[in-house]
Amino acid sequence: MVSRGMSLSRDQASTSAEPHVIPGKNVPSKPTAADVQARPAQLTHHRALGGGALWAALLFMWIDGSCLIASEALRPRPYPERLRWWAEGRFGLFIHWGPVSLKETEISWSRANSNPKCPNQGQIPVEVYDSLYRQFNPTHFSGAEWARLAKAAGMKYMVLTAKHCDGFLLWRSQADDYNIAQTPFRRDVCAELARAARGQGLRIGWYFSPMDWRDPDFRTERNALFVTRMQSEVRELLTQCGRIDLLWFDWDGREPLYDQARTYQIVKELQPSIIIDNRLDLGPSNTDRQILSTNADYYTPEQSVGAYDDQRPWESCMTISRSGQWAWGGHKDGVKPFSGCLEILIRCAGGDGNLLLNVGPMPNGQIAPEQAERLKELGGWLAKYGQSIYGTRGGPFKPGSYGASTRKGKTIFLHLWGGTRRPLKLPPIPAKVVRSQVLTGGNAEVRQSESGLEILVGKSDQAPLDRIVALELDRPALGLAAVDVPVEASLTTNARATASNVYQNQAEYGPDKAVDGRDDTRWATDADTTSAWLEVDLGKPTRFSRATIIQAFPELKRIHKFAIEYFRDGQWETCYRGGDPGEKLSAEFQPVTAQRVRLNLLDANGGPTIWEFQLFK
């Protein structure tokens, strides 16, 4: 990974970095007249029923040609046949593991620096880190158990760190003695996992670091000697374990001196059908959203969900670890909540990308129970609703605060977050909704007009995490260009904010961070805080009837009781009370007009912290 520690942002946040385009490869041809879709119906109104569907009368009317402009935009680019299994699978297991698990610190990055051309500045002395392999004896490792867990999680492929930047090899190697055969364990982890994955019907891939921060020749005048050894490792890795489906190169932000042309050639000669990520070519001025070579198949946003892109394949790699650590960080490291992991998966699929979700096995070779349980929860959800993820493309409604959408055949799957009594308004599409169904159970009212779609899920029918409404169209959904869903602006954005407590009085955790409209900043309080308030001045008396609270680290359950209050006639009055807000709480109440509003945390512990406090009309 490029950096050992990422800022603790909301993992579901997408990025908007402009992707790199290879001339002649990524630019689509201009749509022909035959590509233009027919115009949508003026009005459709029906109710969707779980377990069945109620047909309704549909009024059809041509509207003006404004929708045709959108239909001439880019449609999802078909995947090459070689990538089809990967793209349709959507969900894979990333595994970061090695002797460093004994220390419960980050892999490679916790090693002290022994080469000024490399970026690591870890806390573990070189002689200690490089000797950990002598104690590494993961007697509980079972490739079969790992593969069974991946399958139970609904994952379709596995990617193991066969070699990370510290240079340790998880296979029996003749190219370098620093490998698993020299440990007390001695067994070939890569070979065993490859067999186990295939036995479960899963695809197998290797993470391979072309860097070796331990090698004294790397990035020196003797770099050619290093490259020869590195390419020998690649040959071993791609010949000793049968068919390998994917190769995941990494980068470290420094000069990529790997004889890329020859390295790619070796890979493709040995595994002609293999899929390769984008990182072998990346250097100091690049980002993980760029594809710089026609040998690379997809790009790899790290620790964030990629922006919507249906023209180039992409895959977000993210940790299940609450702190964002890739390798085993101990039981205190914790795991992300199920709701957060599920939202990440849905946002990836809705953005037309994959998710590679990482676990860090323990030094005994087992995947920690808390990590395994989270994976099984995801698998349980996919067993019920996987049709809305597997084999789909993102869109046509791009992900947003409402949720996300996927599509397959003539069906759009709407994934809706939270609950509200207000209808969801979506932009118009050049297709007619002929039937709808709530896959998660209950009823939904769906209206279609020339101004767009309105969808209202009954209050009693709102699932706590994700409501899935399937819309059947009168034509293939892939023929629709993706559209943005307008975001309702919060009344609190950039308003003046004050707070009763700020973590160590640090400005980076100030009250303004809870109303700045950003997903990577937060208001935080001191660790011993048991109550606190955040006050927002709207500038003038303003009417509002809804609020959203987005809490950081909800799994720690730091907030027990809270109130949303407004200042009127010299005193604070309450418009909403609640308990644990969880990861995201949407509150509705009788309309209030006030200038000063506050989120009052009445009962808390451990230092509550809030990403965003929002108000809406």
Beta strands, then each sheet from edge to edge (+ up, - down):
strand 1: 43-49
strand 2: 52-53
strand 3: 58-59
strand 4: 91-95
strand 5: 157-163
strand 6: 203-208
strand 7: 246-249
strand 8: 275-276
strand 9: 315-319
strand 10: 354-359
strand 11: 393-394
strand 12: 403-408
strand 13: 411-417
strand 14: 424-426
strand 15: 433-438
strand 16: 443-449
strand 17: 452-457
strand 18: 466-473
strand 19: 496-499
strand 20: 523-524
strand 21: 532-551
strand 22: 559-568
strand 23: 571-578
strand 24: 584-604
strand 25: 609-616
sheet 1: 2+ 1- 3+
sheet 2: 2+ 1- 16+ 17- 14+
sheet 3: 8+ 7+ 6+ 5+ 4+ 10+ 9+
sheet 4: 11+ 12- 13+ 18- 15+
sheet 5: 19+ 21- 24+ 22- 23+
sheet 6: 19+ 21- 25+ 20-
end
